Amino acid sequence: MSDRTAEVRLWDEMYSGAEHYWSGEANTALVEQVADLPPGRVLDLGCGEGGDALWFAGRGWQVTAVDLSPVVLGRARARCAEAGLDGRIDWREVDLAVDFPAGEFDLVSAQFLHSWGELPRERVLRRAAEAVAPGGTLLVEGHCGWPEWERNPHPEVHFPTPQEVVDSLRLADGRWEVQVCAEHERVQAAPDGTEITRIDSTVKVRRLR
């Protein structure tokens, strides 16, 4: 079994273990950062069960949503059909470690694009910046550390600071505006149902030309 096949299998097994793994709602930070943007073309990287993609589609965006797990994409497509949003979302099975969707987008969204396996995250995010159309936005939301309930954190997983994310993008001088580069608190439900506070990071950059 190849490393990439094993990675897909890992995510498929995770999603198969529960009827719903995530809340099904759009990420709070995403809504806060993009609610005032006019609808256009959006690329949702690592879309999971489709909460963000459905939120976008329901507000008039034309969505391209990608994930490497066929299991979770099947779940997302079913939710899309239930919501009556077929035709607004192009669901694609894409392993971002080896491929990237073609085209330019008014918004590229990377929400918690972390992985237990091998993911060239910095390279993927630089490619995401290249996919932003002039006047468009790249929004990167990430964790700043492991949750309290994680007892065996992977020693090689690095959670970059917001400034490290900006630096890794290698944005060309005069072509980009950094609009947000900050950490923030977020309340999240632990597996046992209790609420904990986590520290996440937001990077929002706009392509000027």
Helices and strands as residue ranges (DSSP letters): H 3-16, H 28-34, E 41-45, H 51-58, E 62-67, H 70-82, E 89-93, E 105-111, H 121-130, E 132-143, H 162-169, E 176-189, E 195-207
